[in-house]
Amino acid sequence: MRATATDTRSQPRRGAVLPTALAPFGVTREQAAALLSISPSLFDNAVEAGTMPQPRILRGRNIWDVNELYECFLALPSRRSANDQDLDAAPSQGNAFDDAKKAQ
């Protein structure tokens, strides 16, 4: 059987082509969610709410820029340190994804 451009069996894996120390600068939806330690569905909600960036598109394939993901992650609110406030006594503030969606 002759290999075609869409036949992924004949294409080398990323690790076989690039050094493992070279971090990717574009990731899939599932990889983006994994970078943030959240589920793909929660990641989808964050993208829809504008809390996470929209993907780049290459030939119909969605690819998220790792630097943009990092910048959006840093922009998320964080809890105050335990010295500033008793976190267990603080009222629930919801989450940034839902808050951004409500603000639209």
PADREN-668468 format. One record per atom (N, C-alpha, C, O): residue number from 1; residue in three letters; atom name; y, x, z. Coordinates in nm, 3 decimals, always signed. Layout:
# PADREN-668468
  num  residuo  atomo        v        u        w
  NUM      ala     CA        Y        X        Z
...
# end
This chain:
# PADREN-668468
  num  residuo  atomo        v        u        w
    1      met      N   -0.118   +0.083   +0.000
    1      met     CA   +0.000   +0.000   +0.000
    1      met      C   +0.125   +0.088   +0.000
    1      met      O   +0.134   +0.184   +0.076
    2      arg      N   +0.217   +0.055   -0.084
    2      arg     CA   +0.339   +0.133   -0.098
    2      arg      C   +0.443   +0.088   +0.005
    2      arg      O   +0.465   -0.031   +0.023
    3      ala      N   +0.507   +0.184   +0.072
    3      ala     CA   +0.608   +0.152   +0.174
    3      ala      C   +0.738   +0.110   +0.106
    3      ala      O   +0.778   +0.168   +0.006
    4      thr      N   +0.802   +0.008   +0.163
    4      thr     CA   +0.931   -0.039   +0.112
    4      thr      C   +1.039   -0.010   +0.215
    4      thr      O   +1.011   +0.034   +0.326
    5      ala      N   +1.163   -0.034   +0.175
    5      ala     CA   +1.275   -0.008   +0.266
    5      ala      C   +1.269   -0.095   +0.391
    5      ala      O   +1.320   -0.056   +0.495
    6      thr      N   +1.207   -0.213   +0.382
    6      thr     CA   +1.199   -0.301   +0.498
    6      thr      C   +1.069   -0.283   +0.575
    6      thr      O   +1.049   -0.348   +0.678
    7      asp      N   +0.982   -0.197   +0.529
    7      asp     CA   +0.855   -0.172   +0.597
    7      asp      C   +0.880   -0.073   +0.710
    7      asp      O   +0.890   +0.048   +0.686
    8      thr      N   +0.889   -0.123   +0.832
    8      thr     CA   +0.923   -0.038   +0.946
    8      thr      C   +0.808   +0.052   +0.987
    8      thr      O   +0.828   +0.147   +1.063
    9      arg      N   +0.689   +0.025   +0.941
    9      arg     CA   +0.575   +0.110   +0.978
    9      arg      C   +0.591   +0.251   +0.924
    9      arg      O   +0.543   +0.346   +0.986
   10      ser      N   +0.658   +0.267   +0.812
   10      ser     CA   +0.672   +0.398   +0.751
   10      ser      C   +0.798   +0.471   +0.798
   10      ser      O   +0.814   +0.590   +0.770
   11      gln      N   +0.888   +0.402   +0.867
   11      gln     CA   +1.012   +0.463   +0.911
   11      gln      C   +0.992   +0.530   +1.046
   11      gln      O   +0.929   +0.473   +1.135
   12      pro      N   +1.046   +0.652   +1.063
   12      pro     CA   +1.029   +0.723   +1.190
   12      pro      C   +1.107   +0.655   +1.301
   12      pro      O   +1.212   +0.595   +1.277
   13      arg      N   +1.056   +0.663   +1.421
   13      arg     CA   +1.124   +0.608   +1.538
   13      arg      C   +1.244   +0.695   +1.574
   13      arg      O   +1.248   +0.813   +1.537
   14      arg      N   +1.341   +0.637   +1.645
   14      arg     CA   +1.463   +0.708   +1.682
   14      arg      C   +1.431   +0.840   +1.751
   14      arg      O   +1.493   +0.942   +1.721
   15      gly      N   +1.335   +0.839   +1.845
   15      gly     CA   +1.300   +0.959   +1.920
   15      gly      C   +1.243   +1.069   +1.833
   15      gly      O   +1.250   +1.187   +1.869
   16      ala      N   +1.186   +1.033   +1.721
   16      ala     CA   +1.130   +1.133   +1.631
   16      ala      C   +1.237   +1.197   +1.543
   16      ala      O   +1.215   +1.305   +1.488
   17      val      N   +1.351   +1.132   +1.530
   17      val     CA   +1.457   +1.181   +1.442
   17      val      C   +1.570   +1.246   +1.522
   17      val      O   +1.620   +1.352   +1.483
   18      leu      N   +1.609   +1.184   +1.633
   18      leu     CA   +1.722   +1.233   +1.712
   18      leu      C   +1.674   +1.293   +1.844
   18      leu      O   +1.571   +1.251   +1.896
   19      pro      N   +1.747   +1.388   +1.896
   19      pro     CA   +1.710   +1.442   +2.027
   19      pro      C   +1.722   +1.334   +2.135
   19      pro      O   +1.813   +1.251   +2.131
   20      thr      N   +1.632   +1.336   +2.230
   20      thr     CA   +1.633   +1.233   +2.335
   20      thr      C   +1.757   +1.244   +2.423
   20      thr      O   +1.796   +1.146   +2.486
   21      ala      N   +1.820   +1.361   +2.429
   21      ala     CA   +1.941   +1.379   +2.510
   21      ala      C   +2.064   +1.314   +2.447
   21      ala      O   +2.166   +1.296   +2.513
   22      leu      N   +2.055   +1.279   +2.318
   22      leu     CA   +2.167   +1.216   +2.250
   22      leu      C   +2.164   +1.066   +2.277
   22      leu      O   +2.076   +0.995   +2.229
   23      ala      N   +2.260   +1.018   +2.353
   23      ala     CA   +2.267   +0.876   +2.387
   23      ala      C   +2.309   +0.795   +2.265
   23      ala      O   +2.395   +0.839   +2.188
   24      pro      N   +2.252   +0.677   +2.246
   24      pro     CA   +2.294   +0.593   +2.134
   24      pro      C   +2.435   +0.541   +2.158
   24      pro      O   +2.476   +0.522   +2.273
   25      phe      N   +2.510   +0.517   +2.051
   25      phe     CA   +2.643   +0.459   +2.066
   25      phe      C   +2.645   +0.315   +2.017
   25      phe      O   +2.748   +0.249   +2.025
   26      gly      N   +2.532   +0.267   +1.969
   26      gly     CA   +2.516   +0.127   +1.931
   26      gly      C   +2.381   +0.078   +1.982
   26      gly      O   +2.280   +0.147   +1.967
   27      val      N   +2.379   -0.042   +2.041
   27      val     CA   +2.255   -0.096   +2.098
   27      val      C   +2.236   -0.242   +2.056
   27      val      O   +2.331   -0.310   +2.018
   28      thr      N   +2.113   -0.287   +2.065
   28      thr     CA   +2.080   -0.426   +2.036
   28      thr      C   +2.122   -0.516   +2.151
   28      thr      O   +2.161   -0.467   +2.257
   29      arg      N   +2.114   -0.645   +2.131
   29      arg     CA   +2.146   -0.743   +2.235
   29      arg      C   +2.061   -0.720   +2.360
   29      arg      O   +2.112   -0.718   +2.472
   30      glu      N   +1.932   -0.702   +2.340
   30      glu     CA   +1.841   -0.681   +2.453
   30      glu      C   +1.872   -0.551   +2.526
   30      glu      O   +1.868   -0.546   +2.649
   31      gln      N   +1.904   -0.446   +2.450
   31      gln     CA   +1.939   -0.319   +2.512
   31      gln      C   +2.072   -0.329   +2.587
   31      gln      O   +2.086   -0.272   +2.695
   32      ala      N   +2.168   -0.401   +2.530
   32      ala     CA   +2.298   -0.420   +2.596
   32      ala      C   +2.279   -0.492   +2.729
   32      ala      O   +2.337   -0.452   +2.830
   33      ala      N   +2.198   -0.597   +2.728
   33      ala     CA   +2.171   -0.670   +2.852
   33      ala      C   +2.102   -0.579   +2.954
   33      ala      O   +2.135   -0.581   +3.072
   34      ala      N   +2.008   -0.498   +2.907
   34      ala     CA   +1.937   -0.407   +2.997
   34      ala      C   +2.031   -0.302   +3.056
   34      ala      O   +2.017   -0.265   +3.172
   35      leu      N   +2.127   -0.254   +2.977
   35      leu     CA   +2.226   -0.158   +3.028
   35      leu      C   +2.304   -0.216   +3.145
   35      leu      O   +2.343   -0.144   +3.237
   36      leu      N   +2.327   -0.348   +3.141
   36      leu     CA   +2.404   -0.416   +3.246
   36      leu      C   +2.315   -0.472   +3.356
   36      leu      O   +2.363   -0.529   +3.453
   37      ser      N   +2.183   -0.455   +3.340
   37      ser     CA   +2.085   -0.508   +3.436
   37      ser      C   +2.094   -0.660   +3.450
   37      ser      O   +2.083   -0.714   +3.560
   38      ile      N   +2.114   -0.727   +3.336
   38      ile     CA   +2.116   -0.873   +3.334
   38      ile      C   +2.023   -0.922   +3.224
   38      ile      O   +1.978   -0.844   +3.141
   39      ser      N   +1.995   -1.051   +3.224
   39      ser     CA   +1.908   -1.108   +3.122
   39      ser      C   +1.984   -1.122   +2.990
   39      ser      O   +2.107   -1.131   +2.989
   40      pro      N   +1.912   -1.124   +2.878
   40      pro     CA   +1.979   -1.147   +2.750
   40      pro      C   +2.057   -1.278   +2.746
   40      pro      O   +2.163   -1.284   +2.683
   41      ser      N   +2.007   -1.384   +2.811
   41      ser     CA   +2.079   -1.511   +2.808
   41      ser      C   +2.211   -1.502   +2.887
   41      ser      O   +2.311   -1.560   +2.846
   42      leu      N   +2.211   -1.431   +2.999
   42      leu     CA   +2.336   -1.412   +3.074
   42      leu      C   +2.432   -1.324   +2.993
   42      leu      O   +2.553   -1.346   +2.997
   43      phe      N   +2.378   -1.227   +2.921
   43      phe     CA   +2.462   -1.144   +2.834
   43      phe      C   +2.526   -1.230   +2.726
   43      phe      O   +2.644   -1.214   +2.695
   44      asp      N   +2.447   -1.321   +2.666
   44      asp     CA   +2.501   -1.412   +2.565
   44      asp      C   +2.617   -1.494   +2.622
   44      asp      O   +2.719   -1.512   +2.555
   45      asn      N   +2.601   -1.544   +2.744
   45      asn     CA   +2.707   -1.621   +2.810
   45      asn      C   +2.833   -1.536   +2.829
   45      asn      O   +2.945   -1.583   +2.810
   46      ala      N   +2.813   -1.409   +2.866
   46      ala     CA   +2.926   -1.320   +2.888
   46      ala      C   +2.999   -1.291   +2.757
   46      ala      O   +3.122   -1.284   +2.755
   47      val      N   +2.925   -1.275   +2.648
   47      val     CA   +2.988   -1.253   +2.517
   47      val      C   +3.065   -1.377   +2.476
   47      val      O   +3.178   -1.368   +2.428
   48      glu      N   +3.004   -1.494   +2.495
   48      glu     CA   +3.070   -1.620   +2.460
   48      glu      C   +3.197   -1.642   +2.542
   48      glu      O   +3.296   -1.693   +2.491
   49      ala      N   +3.193   -1.602   +2.669
   49      ala     CA   +3.308   -1.619   +2.758
   49      ala      C   +3.416   -1.515   +2.734
   49      ala      O   +3.527   -1.528   +2.783
   50      gly      N   +3.383   -1.410   +2.658
   50      gly     CA   +3.480   -1.305   +2.632
   50      gly      C   +3.480   -1.195   +2.737
   50      gly      O   +3.563   -1.104   +2.731
   51      thr      N   +3.387   -1.202   +2.832
   51      thr     CA   +3.377   -1.100   +2.935
   51      thr      C   +3.311   -0.973   +2.882
   51      thr      O   +3.339   -0.863   +2.930
   52      met      N   +3.226   -0.989   +2.784
   52      met     CA   +3.162   -0.878   +2.714
   52      met      C   +3.206   -0.883   +2.568
   52      met      O   +3.241   -0.989   +2.517
   53      pro      N   +3.204   -0.768   +2.500
   53      pro     CA   +3.257   -0.762   +2.363
   53      pro      C   +3.167   -0.831   +2.261
   53      pro      O   +3.049   -0.852   +2.284
   54      gln      N   +3.227   -0.864   +2.148
   54      gln     CA   +3.152   -0.914   +2.033
   54      gln      C   +3.081   -0.795   +1.969
   54      gln      O   +3.125   -0.681   +1.982
   55      pro      N   +2.971   -0.821   +1.899
   55      pro     CA   +2.899   -0.711   +1.835
   55      pro      C   +2.966   -0.665   +1.706
   55      pro      O   +3.047   -0.737   +1.647
   56      arg      N   +2.932   -0.546   +1.664
   56      arg     CA   +2.964   -0.497   +1.530
   56      arg      C   +2.852   -0.552   +1.442
   56      arg      O   +2.743   -0.580   +1.492
   57      ile      N   +2.877   -0.568   +1.315
   57      ile     CA   +2.774   -0.622   +1.226
   57      ile      C   +2.748   -0.523   +1.114
   57      ile      O   +2.840   -0.481   +1.043
   58      leu      N   +2.622   -0.486   +1.097
   58      leu     CA   +2.581   -0.396   +0.991
   58      leu      C   +2.466   -0.462   +0.915
   58      leu      O   +2.354   -0.473   +0.965
   59      arg      N   +2.497   -0.507   +0.793
   59      arg     CA   +2.398   -0.574   +0.708
   59      arg      C   +2.329   -0.690   +0.781
   59      arg      O   +2.208   -0.708   +0.773
   60      gly      N   +2.410   -0.768   +0.852
   60      gly     CA   +2.359   -0.885   +0.921
   60      gly      C   +2.297   -0.858   +1.057
   60      gly      O   +2.248   -0.950   +1.123
   61      arg      N   +2.297   -0.734   +1.099
   61      arg     CA   +2.239   -0.698   +1.227
   61      arg      C   +2.349   -0.677   +1.330
   61      arg      O   +2.446   -0.605   +1.303
   62      asn      N   +2.336   -0.739   +1.447
   62      asn     CA   +2.434   -0.725   +1.555
   62      asn      C   +2.408   -0.598   +1.633
   62      asn      O   +2.296   -0.573   +1.679
   63      ile      N   +2.513   -0.517   +1.647
   63      ile     CA   +2.503   -0.391   +1.721
   63      ile      C   +2.624   -0.383   +1.814
   63      ile      O   +2.738   -0.393   +1.770
   64      trp      N   +2.597   -0.363   +1.943
   64      trp     CA   +2.705   -0.353   +2.042
   64      trp      C   +2.742   -0.208   +2.065
   64      trp      O   +2.654   -0.123   +2.082
   65      asp      N   +2.872   -0.181   +2.067
   65      asp     CA   +2.927   -0.049   +2.094
   65      asp      C   +2.911   -0.020   +2.243
   65      asp      O   +2.962   -0.095   +2.327
   66      val      N   +2.843   +0.088   +2.277
   66      val     CA   +2.817   +0.122   +2.416
   66      val      C   +2.947   +0.148   +2.492
   66      val      O   +2.959   +0.112   +2.609
   67      asn      N   +3.045   +0.211   +2.426
   67      asn     CA   +3.173   +0.238   +2.493
   67      asn      C   +3.247   +0.108   +2.525
   67      asn      O   +3.307   +0.097   +2.632
   68      glu      N   +3.242   +0.010   +2.435
   68      glu     CA   +3.306   -0.119   +2.461
   68      glu      C   +3.235   -0.192   +2.576
   68      glu      O   +3.300   -0.254   +2.660
   69      leu      N   +3.102   -0.184   +2.580
   69      leu     CA   +3.027   -0.244   +2.691
   69      leu      C   +3.069   -0.181   +2.823
   69      leu      O   +3.089   -0.251   +2.923
   70      tyr      N   +3.082   -0.050   +2.823
   70      tyr     CA   +3.121   +0.022   +2.945
   70      tyr      C   +3.260   -0.019   +2.990
   70      tyr      O   +3.283   -0.043   +3.109
   71      glu      N   +3.354   -0.027   +2.896
   71      glu     CA   +3.492   -0.068   +2.930
   71      glu      C   +3.494   -0.209   +2.989
   71      glu      O   +3.564   -0.234   +3.087
   72      cys      N   +3.418   -0.300   +2.929
   72      cys     CA   +3.412   -0.438   +2.980
   72      cys      C   +3.346   -0.443   +3.116
   72      cys      O   +3.386   -0.521   +3.203
   73      phe      N   +3.245   -0.359   +3.136
   73      phe     CA   +3.179   -0.353   +3.266
   73      phe      C   +3.278   -0.307   +3.373
   73      phe      O   +3.284   -0.364   +3.481
   74      leu      N   +3.356   -0.204   +3.342
   74      leu     CA   +3.454   -0.155   +3.439
   74      leu      C   +3.563   -0.257   +3.469
   74      leu      O   +3.623   -0.254   +3.576
   75      ala      N   +3.588   -0.348   +3.374
   75      ala     CA   +3.691   -0.450   +3.394
   75      ala      C   +3.642   -0.566   +3.480
   75      ala      O   +3.723   -0.648   +3.524
   76      leu      N   +3.512   -0.574   +3.505
   76      leu     CA   +3.460   -0.681   +3.590
   76      leu      C   +3.510   -0.664   +3.732
   76      leu      O   +3.528   -0.551   +3.778
   77      pro      N   +3.533   -0.772   +3.803
   77      pro     CA   +3.579   -0.759   +3.942
   77      pro      C   +3.468   -0.700   +4.029
   77      pro      O   +3.350   -0.717   +4.001
   78      ser      N   +3.509   -0.631   +4.133
   78      ser     CA   +3.411   -0.574   +4.226
   78      ser      C   +3.439   -0.627   +4.366
   78      ser      O   +3.550   -0.671   +4.397
   79      arg      N   +3.338   -0.621   +4.446
   79      arg     CA   +3.356   -0.663   +4.586
   79      arg      C   +3.436   -0.556   +4.658
   79      arg      O   +3.430   -0.437   +4.624
   80      arg      N   +3.510   -0.599   +4.758
   80      arg     CA   +3.582   -0.504   +4.841
   80      arg      C   +3.482   -0.430   +4.929
   80      arg      O   +3.369   -0.474   +4.948
   81      ser      N   +3.525   -0.318   +4.981
   81      ser     CA   +3.437   -0.243   +5.070
   81      ser      C   +3.417   -0.321   +5.199
   81      ser      O   +3.499   -0.406   +5.235
   82      ala      N   +3.309   -0.292   +5.268
   82      ala     CA   +3.277   -0.362   +5.393
   82      ala      C   +3.386   -0.345   +5.497
   82      ala      O   +3.400   -0.429   +5.585
   83      asn      N   +3.463   -0.237   +5.489
   83      asn     CA   +3.571   -0.214   +5.585
   83      asn      C   +3.688   -0.311   +5.562
   83      asn      O   +3.759   -0.345   +5.657
   84      asp      N   +3.707   -0.354   +5.438
   84      asp     CA   +3.819   -0.443   +5.406
   84      asp      C   +3.791   -0.587   +5.443
   84      asp      O   +3.881   -0.661   +5.480
   85      gln      N   +3.663   -0.627   +5.431
   85      gln     CA   +3.630   -0.769   +5.448
   85      gln      C   +3.482   -0.783   +5.482
   85      gln      O   +3.399   -0.707   +5.431
   86      asp      N   +3.450   -0.877   +5.566
   86      asp     CA   +3.312   -0.907   +5.597
   86      asp      C   +3.255   -0.987   +5.480
   86      asp      O   +3.284   -1.105   +5.467
   87      leu      N   +3.175   -0.923   +5.395
   87      leu     CA   +3.127   -0.986   +5.273
   87      leu      C   +3.039   -1.107   +5.300
   87      leu      O   +3.039   -1.202   +5.221
   88      asp      N   +2.964   -1.105   +5.410
   88      asp     CA   +2.878   -1.219   +5.442
   88      asp      C   +2.960   -1.341   +5.484
   88      asp      O   +2.915   -1.454   +5.465
   89      ala      N   +3.077   -1.319   +5.540
   89      ala     CA   +3.161   -1.430   +5.584
   89      ala      C   +3.254   -1.480   +5.474
   89      ala      O   +3.314   -1.586   +5.487
   90      ala      N   +3.265   -1.403   +5.367
   90      ala     CA   +3.357   -1.440   +5.259
   90      ala      C   +3.300   -1.556   +5.179
   90      ala      O   +3.180   -1.562   +5.155
   91      pro      N   +3.387   -1.650   +5.137
   91      pro     CA   +3.338   -1.760   +5.054
   91      pro      C   +3.294   -1.708   +4.917
   91      pro      O   +3.346   -1.608   +4.868
   92      ser      N   +3.200   -1.776   +4.858
   92      ser     CA   +3.151   -1.737   +4.727
   92      ser      C   +3.263   -1.750   +4.624
   92      ser      O   +3.337   -1.849   +4.623
   93      gln      N   +3.274   -1.650   +4.538
   93      gln     CA   +3.380   -1.650   +4.437
   93      gln      C   +3.328   -1.685   +4.298
   93      gln      O   +3.405   -1.680   +4.202
   94      gly      N   +3.200   -1.721   +4.284
   94      gly     CA   +3.144   -1.746   +4.152
   94      gly      C   +3.115   -1.614   +4.084
   94      gly      O   +3.097   -1.513   +4.151
   95      asn      N   +3.111   -1.615   +3.952
   95      asn     CA   +3.092   -1.488   +3.881
   95      asn      C   +3.194   -1.478   +3.768
   95      asn      O   +3.250   -1.578   +3.724
   96      ala      N   +3.217   -1.357   +3.724
   96      ala     CA   +3.321   -1.331   +3.625
   96      ala      C   +3.295   -1.400   +3.493
   96      ala      O   +3.389   -1.439   +3.424
   97      phe      N   +3.168   -1.417   +3.457
   97      phe     CA   +3.135   -1.480   +3.331
   97      phe      C   +3.176   -1.627   +3.333
   97      phe      O   +3.240   -1.675   +3.239
   98      asp      N   +3.139   -1.699   +3.440
   98      asp     CA   +3.175   -1.838   +3.450
   98      asp      C   +3.325   -1.857   +3.464
   98      asp      O   +3.383   -1.949   +3.406
   99      asp      N   +3.391   -1.768   +3.542
   99      asp     CA   +3.535   -1.777   +3.562
   99      asp      C   +3.609   -1.760   +3.430
   99      asp      O   +3.706   -1.832   +3.404
  100      ala      N   +3.565   -1.666   +3.349
  100      ala     CA   +3.630   -1.645   +3.218
  100      ala      C   +3.610   -1.763   +3.127
  100      ala      O   +3.700   -1.800   +3.051
  101      lys      N   +3.494   -1.823   +3.133
  101      lys     CA   +3.464   -1.939   +3.048
  101      lys      C   +3.550   -2.059   +3.089
  101      lys      O   +3.599   -2.133   +3.003
  102      lys      N   +3.568   -2.079   +3.221
  102      lys     CA   +3.650   -2.190   +3.271
  102      lys      C   +3.796   -2.173   +3.232
  102      lys      O   +3.867   -2.272   +3.211
  103      ala      N   +3.841   -2.048   +3.223
  103      ala     CA   +3.981   -2.021   +3.192
  103      ala      C   +4.017   -2.050   +3.047
  103      ala      O   +4.135   -2.060   +3.014
  104      gln      N   +3.917   -2.063   +2.961
  104      gln     CA   +3.945   -2.086   +2.819
  104      gln      C   +3.991   -2.226   +2.792
  104      gln      O   +4.019   -2.261   +2.677
# end
